[in-house]
Amino acid sequence: MQIISFRISTIRQFSLLILASALAGCSSENVGRVEGTVKLDGMPLPNARLEFWPDQGGKLSAALTDENGHYELHYGREEMGAEVGEHLVQIRTAGVGPSQGDYGSSAPEKIPLKYNTNSELKKTVKPGRNTIDFDLDSKGKVVQPKAGY
């Protein structure tokens, strides 16, 4: 009876160790929470999609702005934020509708190329909480995507 009890105890401890290791591998050490506001010509920009692309490769983080231009980055389905480090940021409005996740709408592009396809925006995400605001101007070439974007 003691041998069986010992084996069950050992299996539980081993299972907990594996679970703890797996959770440690999924930890948020390398992910910082990111939120902020996007403005275009001084006005809040609703229904814009932000994409943070890590310079060192890695996983894309994205968000949609609400009616006040506010956003919170998503790092996958379950986690909020972006990888710690330098990012290229792209912001666009084409094909983004008024409700969260409403892609494929006929919304036109309002953002100049210098902030999306040819983005010049670089931002650094630090561990912990980050507030990263964008105050964009409409000066510059704006290109509407082709059908099927």
MIRORO-267228 format. One record per residue: x, y, z of N, C-alpha, C in turn; residue in one letter; chain; residue number from 1. Coordinates in pm, 1 decimal. Layout:
+----------+----------+----------+----------+----------+----------+----------+----------+----------+---+---+-----+
:      nxx :      nyy :      nzz :     caxx :     cayy :     cazz :      cxx :      cyy :      czz : r : c :   k :
+----------+----------+----------+----------+----------+----------+----------+----------+----------+---+---+-----+
:        X :        Y :        Z :        X :        Y :        Z :        X :        Y :        Z : A : A : NUM :
...
+----------+----------+----------+----------+----------+----------+----------+----------+----------+---+---+-----+
***
This chain:
+----------+----------+----------+----------+----------+----------+----------+----------+----------+---+---+-----+
:      nxx :      nyy :      nzz :     caxx :     cayy :     cazz :      cxx :      cyy :      czz : r : c :   k :
+----------+----------+----------+----------+----------+----------+----------+----------+----------+---+---+-----+
:     81.3 :   -118.9 :      0.0 :      0.0 :      0.0 :      0.0 :     86.3 :    126.2 :      0.0 : M : A :   1 :
:    198.0 :    122.1 :     75.6 :    286.2 :    238.7 :     80.6 :    351.9 :    263.2 :    -54.7 : Q : A :   2 :
:    385.8 :    155.0 :   -126.0 :    450.4 :    169.4 :   -256.6 :    355.9 :    239.1 :   -353.4 : I : A :   3 :
:    230.0 :    199.2 :   -354.1 :    130.9 :    262.3 :   -442.4 :    114.7 :    407.9 :   -404.6 : I : A :   4 :
:    103.5 :    436.2 :   -277.0 :     90.6 :    573.8 :   -230.4 :    212.6 :    656.4 :   -269.6 : S : A :   5 :
:    330.6 :    598.0 :   -255.9 :    453.9 :    667.5 :   -294.1 :    453.9 :    698.5 :   -443.7 : F : A :   6 :
:    412.9 :    601.6 :   -526.6 :    411.1 :    621.4 :   -671.9 :    311.2 :    729.6 :   -711.4 : R : A :   7 :
:    194.8 :    727.6 :   -651.2 :     94.3 :    830.4 :   -682.2 :    147.2 :    967.0 :   -641.5 : I : A :   8 :
:    208.0 :    976.3 :   -524.4 :    264.8 :   1103.1 :   -479.0 :    373.9 :   1149.9 :   -573.6 : S : A :   9 :
:    459.9 :   1058.5 :   -615.6 :    568.1 :   1093.0 :   -707.6 :    512.7 :   1138.0 :   -842.3 : T : A :  10 :
:    411.2 :   1068.4 :   -891.1 :    348.8 :   1105.2 :  -1019.0 :    285.9 :   1243.3 :  -1008.0 : I : A :  11 :
:    219.3 :   1273.0 :   -897.8 :    159.0 :   1405.9 :   -878.3 :    266.5 :   1513.9 :   -877.0 : R : A :  12 :
:    373.6 :   1489.9 :   -803.0 :    481.5 :   1588.7 :   -796.7 :    543.0 :   1610.0 :   -935.0 : Q : A :  13 :
:    564.8 :   1500.0 :  -1007.1 :    622.8 :   1509.4 :  -1141.0 :    528.6 :   1585.8 :  -1235.1 : F : A :  14 :
:    397.6 :   1556.2 :  -1223.5 :    297.3 :   1625.0 :  -1306.0 :    295.2 :   1774.3 :  -1275.1 : S : A :  15 :
:    302.0 :   1808.1 :  -1147.2 :    303.8 :   1949.5 :  -1108.7 :    429.7 :   2019.1 :  -1159.9 : L : A :  16 :
:    542.9 :   1948.9 :  -1156.7 :    667.5 :   2004.5 :  -1207.2 :    657.7 :   2031.7 :  -1357.2 : L : A :  17 :
:    601.3 :   1937.2 :  -1430.7 :    583.4 :   1955.8 :  -1575.3 :    489.5 :   2072.8 :  -1601.2 : I : A :  18 :
:    378.6 :   2079.9 :  -1528.8 :    283.1 :   2189.1 :  -1544.8 :    348.3 :   2323.4 :  -1514.2 : L : A :  19 :
:    423.8 :   2331.8 :  -1406.5 :    492.3 :   2456.3 :  -1369.9 :    592.2 :   2496.1 :  -1477.3 : A : A :  20 :
:    663.5 :   2398.7 :  -1531.7 :    760.0 :   2427.6 :  -1638.8 :    689.8 :   2479.6 :  -1762.5 : S : A :  21 :
:    577.2 :   2418.1 :  -1796.1 :    501.8 :   2461.3 :  -1913.9 :    449.8 :   2602.7 :  -1895.8 : A : A :  22 :
:    397.4 :   2631.2 :  -1777.3 :    347.4 :   2765.3 :  -1750.8 :    460.0 :   2867.3 :  -1750.8 : L : A :  23 :
:    575.4 :   2829.6 :  -1701.6 :    690.0 :   2921.2 :  -1702.6 :    729.0 :   2953.1 :  -1845.2 : A : A :  24 :
:    719.2 :   2856.9 :  -1933.9 :    750.9 :   2880.5 :  -2074.5 :    652.7 :   2974.1 :  -2140.7 : G : A :  25 :
:    532.8 :   2984.3 :  -2085.1 :    429.4 :   3071.4 :  -2140.5 :    417.9 :   3200.8 :  -2061.8 : C : A :  26 :
:    513.3 :   3227.5 :  -1977.2 :    501.5 :   3342.9 :  -1889.0 :    506.5 :   3473.1 :  -1965.9 : S : A :  27 :
:    468.1 :   3577.7 :  -1897.3 :    461.7 :   3709.8 :  -1958.6 :    589.0 :   3790.3 :  -1937.3 : S : A :  28 :
:    699.4 :   3723.8 :  -1899.4 :    825.2 :   3795.4 :  -1876.6 :    866.1 :   3878.4 :  -1996.9 : E : A :  29 :
:    847.8 :   3824.2 :  -2115.3 :    893.0 :   3890.5 :  -2237.1 :    781.7 :   3963.4 :  -2308.4 : N : A :  30 :
:    671.0 :   3986.6 :  -2238.5 :    556.6 :   4056.8 :  -2296.3 :    519.5 :   4172.6 :  -2205.5 : V : A :  31 :
:    509.0 :   4292.1 :  -2263.4 :    464.4 :   4409.0 :  -2187.9 :    324.0 :   4446.8 :  -2231.1 : G : A :  32 :
:    243.0 :   4491.8 :  -2137.4 :    108.2 :   4539.5 :  -2171.0 :    122.1 :   4672.4 :  -2244.3 : R : A :  33 :
:     43.0 :   4690.0 :  -2349.5 :     51.0 :   4812.7 :  -2429.0 :    -89.2 :   4864.3 :  -2457.9 : V : A :  34 :
:   -108.8 :   4991.2 :  -2427.3 :   -232.8 :   5059.4 :  -2462.9 :   -199.5 :   5203.2 :  -2496.0 : E : A :  35 :
:   -293.3 :   5270.9 :  -2556.4 :   -271.0 :   5409.8 :  -2590.8 :   -385.8 :   5463.3 :  -2673.5 : G : A :  36 :
:   -359.6 :   5577.6 :  -2736.5 :   -459.3 :   5644.2 :  -2818.0 :   -397.1 :   5680.8 :  -2952.0 : T : A :  37 :
:   -478.5 :   5669.3 :  -3056.3 :   -435.5 :   5709.8 :  -3190.2 :   -519.0 :   5830.2 :  -3231.0 : V : A :  38 :
:   -448.1 :   5936.0 :  -3272.6 :   -514.4 :   6056.7 :  -3322.8 :   -465.9 :   6084.6 :  -3464.0 : K : A :  39 :
:   -555.5 :   6138.0 :  -3544.7 :   -521.6 :   6182.7 :  -3679.6 :   -557.3 :   6329.9 :  -3687.2 : L : A :  40 :
:   -457.8 :   6413.0 :  -3712.1 :   -475.2 :   6559.0 :  -3714.7 :   -539.6 :   6609.6 :  -3585.6 : D : A :  41 :
:   -497.7 :   6552.2 :  -3472.9 :   -543.1 :   6597.6 :  -3342.4 :   -675.9 :   6540.8 :  -3295.7 : G : A :  42 :
:   -742.1 :   6462.1 :  -3380.3 :   -872.3 :   6404.9 :  -3345.2 :   -859.6 :   6254.0 :  -3323.6 : M : A :  43 :
:   -931.5 :   6197.7 :  -3223.7 :   -926.3 :   6052.6 :  -3202.0 :   -964.0 :   5977.6 :  -3329.8 : P : A :  44 :
:   -892.3 :   5868.8 :  -3356.9 :   -914.6 :   5791.2 :  -3478.8 :   -980.3 :   5657.3 :  -3444.3 : L : A :  45 :
:  -1112.3 :   5647.1 :  -3466.3 :  -1179.6 :   5518.8 :  -3441.0 :  -1157.7 :   5421.7 :  -3557.0 : P : A :  46 :
:  -1177.7 :   5293.6 :  -3529.6 :  -1175.3 :   5188.6 :  -3632.1 :  -1044.9 :   5183.2 :  -3709.9 : N : A :  47 :
:   -935.0 :   5193.0 :  -3638.0 :   -803.2 :   5176.8 :  -3699.9 :   -741.3 :   5048.1 :  -3646.0 : A : A :  48 :
:   -666.3 :   4980.5 :  -3730.6 :   -595.7 :   4858.5 :  -3689.5 :   -449.4 :   4892.0 :  -3670.4 : R : A :  49 :
:   -394.9 :   4855.9 :  -3554.0 :   -252.8 :   4872.2 :  -3524.9 :   -187.3 :   4735.2 :  -3527.0 : L : A :  50 :
:    -67.8 :   4728.5 :  -3582.5 :     12.0 :   4606.4 :  -3582.0 :    151.5 :   4640.8 :  -3533.8 : E : A :  51 :
:    198.1 :   4570.2 :  -3432.6 :    333.2 :   4586.4 :  -3378.9 :    413.5 :   4464.5 :  -3423.5 : F : A :  52 :
:    514.4 :   4487.1 :  -3508.3 :    600.0 :   4380.9 :  -3561.0 :    735.4 :   4387.1 :  -3492.0 : W : A :  53 :
:    772.4 :   4284.4 :  -3413.1 :    901.6 :   4285.7 :  -3343.2 :   1018.3 :   4288.9 :  -3442.5 : P : A :  54 :
:   1117.6 :   4374.4 :  -3415.5 :   1236.0 :   4385.2 :  -3502.6 :   1315.5 :   4255.7 :  -3508.6 : D : A :  55 :
:   1319.6 :   4181.7 :  -3400.4 :   1400.7 :   4059.7 :  -3393.5 :   1321.2 :   3936.7 :  -3435.3 : Q : A :  56 :
:   1217.6 :   3955.2 :  -3513.6 :   1131.0 :   3842.6 :  -3545.8 :   1044.1 :   3816.1 :  -3425.1 : G : A :  57 :
:    956.1 :   3726.5 :  -3434.8 :    868.0 :   3699.0 :  -3322.2 :    724.7 :   3714.0 :  -3363.9 : G : A :  58 :
:    639.7 :   3728.2 :  -3264.7 :    496.0 :   3723.8 :  -3286.3 :    435.4 :   3863.5 :  -3295.6 : K : A :  59 :
:    353.0 :   3882.5 :  -3396.1 :    280.0 :   4006.6 :  -3418.1 :    181.5 :   4030.9 :  -3304.0 : L : A :  60 :
:    166.5 :   4157.4 :  -3265.5 :     61.2 :   4199.8 :  -3173.4 :    -26.4 :   4298.4 :  -3248.7 : S : A :  61 :
:   -155.8 :   4297.0 :  -3221.3 :   -247.2 :   4383.4 :  -3296.0 :   -359.8 :   4433.3 :  -3207.0 : A : A :  62 :
:   -426.0 :   4539.7 :  -3255.3 :   -539.4 :   4596.7 :  -3182.9 :   -625.1 :   4677.6 :  -3278.7 : A : A :  63 :
:   -747.8 :   4701.1 :  -3237.0 :   -837.6 :   4793.5 :  -3305.5 :   -867.9 :   4909.2 :  -3211.6 : L : A :  64 :
:   -877.7 :   5029.5 :  -3267.3 :   -912.7 :   5144.3 :  -3183.5 :  -1064.3 :   5151.0 :  -3167.1 : T : A :  65 :
:  -1106.9 :   5200.7 :  -3050.6 :  -1249.9 :   5219.1 :  -3026.3 :  -1292.1 :   5358.0 :  -3075.1 : D : A :  66 :
:  -1412.7 :   5397.7 :  -3042.5 :  -1465.4 :   5526.4 :  -3090.9 :  -1386.2 :   5646.3 :  -3038.0 : E : A :  67 :
:  -1306.7 :   5626.9 :  -2931.4 :  -1224.0 :   5734.8 :  -2876.3 :  -1078.8 :   5725.9 :  -2921.5 : N : A :  68 :
:  -1050.5 :   5634.5 :  -3013.4 :   -914.0 :   5616.8 :  -3061.2 :   -827.4 :   5534.5 :  -2966.8 : G : A :  69 :
:   -885.1 :   5477.8 :  -2862.0 :   -810.2 :   5400.5 :  -2763.2 :   -791.6 :   5257.1 :  -2812.4 : H : A :  70 :
:   -675.2 :   5198.9 :  -2779.6 :   -647.5 :   5060.5 :  -2815.4 :   -574.9 :   4988.7 :  -2702.3 : Y : A :  71 :
:   -582.7 :   4855.8 :  -2702.8 :   -504.5 :   4768.1 :  -2615.7 :   -455.5 :   4653.8 :  -2702.6 : E : A :  72 :
:   -324.2 :   4635.0 :  -2707.4 :   -267.3 :   4531.2 :  -2792.9 :   -298.6 :   4390.9 :  -2743.3 : L : A :  73 :
:   -321.5 :   4301.7 :  -2838.1 :   -342.2 :   4159.2 :  -2811.4 :   -221.3 :   4083.4 :  -2863.0 : H : A :  74 :
:   -169.0 :   3996.3 :  -2779.3 :    -56.7 :   3909.7 :  -2813.5 :   -113.8 :   3768.6 :  -2819.7 : Y : A :  75 :
:   -169.1 :   3733.0 :  -2931.5 :   -239.1 :   3605.8 :  -2943.0 :   -381.9 :   3620.3 :  -2893.6 : G : A :  76 :
:   -450.7 :   3509.6 :  -2881.4 :   -592.2 :   3512.1 :  -2842.6 :   -612.8 :   3538.0 :  -2694.2 : R : A :  77 :
:   -522.9 :   3486.9 :  -2612.2 :   -544.6 :   3488.8 :  -2468.2 :   -469.2 :   3598.7 :  -2393.7 : E : A :  78 :
:   -358.2 :   3644.8 :  -2448.0 :   -271.0 :   3735.4 :  -2373.4 :   -273.9 :   3875.6 :  -2432.5 : E : A :  79 :
:   -262.2 :   3972.9 :  -2345.8 :   -259.8 :   4112.8 :  -2387.1 :   -115.2 :   4161.2 :  -2390.6 : M : A :  80 :
:    -83.0 :   4251.2 :  -2485.1 :     48.0 :   4313.0 :  -2488.5 :    125.4 :   4284.1 :  -2614.7 : G : A :  81 :
:    258.1 :   4301.9 :  -2604.3 :    350.4 :   4279.7 :  -2715.1 :    484.2 :   4235.4 :  -2658.9 : A : A :  82 :
:    562.2 :   4170.1 :  -2742.3 :    695.3 :   4127.1 :  -2698.9 :    778.7 :   4248.4 :  -2658.9 : E : A :  83 :
:    859.7 :   4232.0 :  -2556.6 :    948.1 :   4338.6 :  -2511.8 :   1053.4 :   4361.8 :  -2620.4 : V : A :  84 :
:   1079.6 :   4488.3 :  -2651.8 :   1179.8 :   4523.4 :  -2751.9 :   1127.4 :   4623.8 :  -2852.4 : G : A :  85 :
:   1206.3 :   4646.5 :  -2955.6 :   1175.9 :   4743.5 :  -3061.0 :   1076.8 :   4683.5 :  -3160.5 : E : A :  86 :
:    983.1 :   4767.2 :  -3208.4 :    880.0 :   4723.4 :  -3302.4 :    861.8 :   4823.1 :  -3416.2 : H : A :  87 :
:    833.3 :   4770.3 :  -3532.7 :    782.5 :   4850.7 :  -3643.5 :    631.5 :   4852.7 :  -3625.2 : L : A :  88 :
:    571.0 :   4970.7 :  -3632.7 :    426.6 :   4982.8 :  -3612.1 :    360.6 :   5025.0 :  -3742.4 : V : A :  89 :
:    253.5 :   4956.8 :  -3778.3 :    174.1 :   4991.4 :  -3895.6 :     31.4 :   5018.2 :  -3849.2 : Q : A :  90 :
:    -27.3 :   5126.7 :  -3902.4 :   -163.5 :   5164.5 :  -3865.9 :   -241.6 :   5187.0 :  -3994.8 : I : A :  91 :
:   -362.2 :   5127.4 :  -4000.0 :   -445.0 :   5143.9 :  -4120.4 :   -593.0 :   5144.0 :  -4083.9 : R : A :  92 :
:   -674.2 :   5198.5 :  -4173.4 :   -819.1 :   5199.7 :  -4153.6 :   -892.8 :   5121.3 :  -4262.0 : T : A :  93 :
:   -828.4 :   5094.7 :  -4374.8 :   -895.3 :   5025.5 :  -4485.2 :   -942.4 :   4888.1 :  -4442.8 : A : A :  94 :
:  -1068.8 :   4858.9 :  -4471.7 :  -1123.1 :   4727.2 :  -4444.3 :  -1156.7 :   4700.6 :  -4299.5 : G : A :  95 :
:  -1145.4 :   4801.0 :  -4212.8 :  -1176.4 :   4782.9 :  -4070.6 :  -1310.5 :   4848.2 :  -4043.3 : V : A :  96 :
:  -1405.4 :   4769.3 :  -3992.5 :  -1539.8 :   4820.3 :  -3966.6 :  -1556.9 :   4871.6 :  -3825.7 : G : A :  97 :
:  -1677.5 :   4921.3 :  -3796.1 :  -1703.3 :   4984.5 :  -3667.3 :  -1713.0 :   4891.3 :  -3547.8 : P : A :  98 :
:  -1727.5 :   4760.7 :  -3568.2 :  -1734.7 :   4673.1 :  -3450.8 :  -1607.9 :   4590.3 :  -3439.6 : S : A :  99 :
:  -1571.6 :   4559.0 :  -3315.7 :  -1448.9 :   4484.5 :  -3286.8 :  -1443.3 :   4357.4 :  -3371.7 : Q : A : 100 :
:  -1337.5 :   4343.2 :  -3449.8 :  -1320.3 :   4224.3 :  -3531.5 :  -1394.4 :   4229.0 :  -3663.6 : G : A : 101 :
:  -1452.6 :   4343.7 :  -3700.0 :  -1528.6 :   4357.7 :  -3824.0 :  -1434.7 :   4393.4 :  -3938.8 : D : A : 102 :
:  -1361.3 :   4293.3 :  -3986.1 :  -1269.4 :   4314.7 :  -4097.2 :  -1342.9 :   4290.3 :  -4227.9 : Y : A : 103 :
:  -1288.9 :   4343.3 :  -4335.5 :  -1348.6 :   4321.3 :  -4465.7 :  -1456.7 :   4422.2 :  -4497.8 : G : A : 104 :
:  -1471.8 :   4526.0 :  -4417.7 :  -1571.5 :   4628.2 :  -4447.7 :  -1518.8 :   4712.3 :  -4563.4 : S : A : 105 :
:  -1599.9 :   4802.4 :  -4609.8 :  -1559.3 :   4888.3 :  -4721.5 :  -1499.4 :   5020.3 :  -4672.8 : S : A : 106 :
:  -1458.5 :   5025.4 :  -4547.3 :  -1400.2 :   5148.4 :  -4492.7 :  -1277.0 :   5188.3 :  -4574.0 : A : A : 107 :
:  -1266.3 :   5315.6 :  -4610.4 :  -1151.1 :   5360.8 :  -4688.7 :  -1026.6 :   5379.6 :  -4602.4 : P : A : 108 :
:   -913.6 :   5383.0 :  -4668.1 :   -788.3 :   5413.5 :  -4599.0 :   -781.9 :   5563.3 :  -4576.3 : E : A : 109 :
:   -753.0 :   5603.1 :  -4453.5 :   -738.5 :   5744.3 :  -4417.2 :   -593.9 :   5777.3 :  -4381.9 : K : A : 110 :
:   -512.9 :   5674.0 :  -4364.0 :   -377.7 :   5689.5 :  -4311.1 :   -275.0 :   5691.9 :  -4424.5 : I : A : 111 :
:   -186.7 :   5790.6 :  -4424.8 :    -80.4 :   5794.7 :  -4526.0 :     12.8 :   5673.5 :  -4518.4 : P : A : 112 :
:     72.4 :   5640.3 :  -4630.9 :    163.3 :   5525.9 :  -4642.6 :    274.9 :   5527.4 :  -4538.8 : L : A : 113 :
:    319.6 :   5646.7 :  -4498.9 :    431.8 :   5655.9 :  -4404.6 :    398.9 :   5597.8 :  -4267.1 : K : A : 114 :
:    269.2 :   5566.2 :  -4243.5 :    228.4 :   5505.2 :  -4117.2 :    179.2 :   5361.0 :  -4133.7 : Y : A : 115 :
:    165.5 :   5314.3 :  -4258.9 :    121.2 :   5175.7 :  -4275.9 :    214.4 :   5098.7 :  -4368.6 : N : A : 116 :
:    187.9 :   5090.4 :  -4496.8 :    269.1 :   5008.4 :  -4586.5 :    417.3 :   5045.9 :  -4583.8 : T : A : 117 :
:    447.6 :   5174.9 :  -4580.3 :    586.1 :   5224.7 :  -4575.0 :    613.3 :   5288.7 :  -4439.4 : N : A : 118 :
:    568.6 :   5224.3 :  -4334.5 :    573.2 :   5283.5 :  -4200.7 :    713.3 :   5326.5 :  -4158.5 : S : A : 119 :
:    716.8 :   5442.4 :  -4097.4 :    838.9 :   5497.6 :  -4037.6 :    828.3 :   5494.3 :  -3885.1 : E : A : 120 :
:    720.5 :   5434.5 :  -3834.1 :    695.9 :   5433.8 :  -3689.9 :    773.0 :   5321.5 :  -3621.3 : L : A : 121 :
:    852.2 :   5356.6 :  -3522.1 :    925.8 :   5260.0 :  -3440.1 :    892.8 :   5291.0 :  -3294.2 : K : A : 122 :
:    858.8 :   5188.0 :  -3218.7 :    829.0 :   5205.0 :  -3076.7 :    892.6 :   5091.3 :  -2997.9 : K : A : 123 :
:    931.4 :   5121.3 :  -2874.9 :    991.8 :   5023.0 :  -2786.6 :    891.7 :   4982.4 :  -2679.7 : T : A : 124 :
:    872.7 :   4851.3 :  -2664.4 :    787.4 :   4796.6 :  -2559.5 :    878.7 :   4751.4 :  -2446.3 : V : A : 125 :
:    847.5 :   4796.8 :  -2326.2 :    924.7 :   4761.4 :  -2206.5 :    843.6 :   4663.5 :  -2121.5 : K : A : 126 :
:    910.4 :   4591.5 :  -2031.2 :    835.4 :   4503.8 :  -1940.1 :    735.8 :   4586.1 :  -1858.5 : P : A : 127 :
:    626.7 :   4525.1 :  -1818.7 :    525.4 :   4595.7 :  -1739.1 :    424.9 :   4665.9 :  -1828.0 : G : A : 128 :
:    374.4 :   4777.9 :  -1778.9 :    271.6 :   4854.0 :  -1851.2 :    335.8 :   4962.4 :  -1937.1 : R : A : 129 :
:    284.4 :   4976.9 :  -2059.1 :    331.8 :   5078.0 :  -2153.4 :    212.8 :   5157.2 :  -2205.2 : N : A : 130 :
:    227.6 :   5288.6 :  -2212.0 :    129.8 :   5372.5 :  -2279.5 :    201.4 :   5430.8 :  -2400.0 : T : A : 131 :
:    154.0 :   5393.4 :  -2518.1 :    215.6 :   5440.4 :  -2642.2 :    106.9 :   5506.5 :  -2724.9 : I : A : 132 :
:    113.3 :   5640.2 :  -2732.2 :     16.7 :   5718.9 :  -2808.4 :     74.6 :   5753.9 :  -2944.8 : D : A : 133 :
:    -14.4 :   5771.6 :  -3040.8 :     25.1 :   5810.9 :  -3175.8 :    -53.4 :   5934.6 :  -3214.9 : F : A : 134 :
:     16.4 :   6039.5 :  -3255.3 :    -46.5 :   6161.9 :  -3303.9 :     -3.8 :   6176.7 :  -3449.2 : D : A : 135 :
:    -84.1 :   6122.3 :  -3539.1 :    -51.8 :   6117.5 :  -3681.2 :   -105.1 :   6240.8 :  -3752.8 : L : A : 136 :
:    -44.6 :   6272.8 :  -3866.9 :    -99.5 :   6378.9 :  -3951.3 :   -137.6 :   6317.5 :  -4085.3 : D : A : 137 :
:   -233.1 :   6380.6 :  -4151.1 :   -284.6 :   6326.4 :  -4276.3 :   -202.2 :   6367.5 :  -4397.6 : S : A : 138 :
:    -92.8 :   6439.1 :  -4375.8 :     -7.3 :   6481.2 :  -4487.6 :     67.1 :   6360.0 :  -4542.3 : K : A : 139 :
:     64.9 :   6345.7 :  -4670.5 :    133.1 :   6232.9 :  -4732.9 :     37.8 :   6154.9 :  -4821.4 : G : A : 140 :
:     94.8 :   6065.3 :  -4897.4 :     18.4 :   5986.8 :  -4993.4 :    -64.7 :   5880.2 :  -4922.1 : K : A : 141 :
:   -194.5 :   5877.8 :  -4955.3 :   -285.8 :   5776.3 :  -4904.1 :   -325.8 :   5688.5 :  -5022.3 : V : A : 142 :
:   -308.5 :   5558.4 :  -5008.0 :   -340.3 :   5465.4 :  -5116.1 :   -451.0 :   5371.3 :  -5070.2 : V : A : 143 :
:   -554.7 :   5360.8 :  -5153.0 :   -663.5 :   5268.2 :  -5123.9 :   -622.2 :   5128.7 :  -5170.0 : Q : A : 144 :
:   -641.9 :   5026.8 :  -5088.0 :   -605.0 :   4891.4 :  -5129.4 :   -691.8 :   4843.3 :  -5244.7 : P : A : 145 :
:   -635.8 :   4753.1 :  -5322.2 :   -710.4 :   4693.9 :  -5433.1 :   -817.0 :   4600.7 :  -5377.4 : K : A : 146 :
:   -916.6 :   4570.4 :  -5457.0 :  -1023.2 :   4478.1 :  -5416.1 :   -960.2 :   4345.7 :  -5374.6 : A : A : 147 :
:  -1016.2 :   4286.1 :  -5271.5 :   -964.4 :   4159.4 :  -5221.7 :   -856.2 :   4175.2 :  -5117.7 : G : A : 148 :
:   -837.5 :   4297.3 :  -5068.9 :   -735.3 :   4327.5 :  -4968.1 :   -753.7 :   4244.5 :  -4847.6 : Y : A : 149 :
+----------+----------+----------+----------+----------+----------+----------+----------+----------+---+---+-----+
***
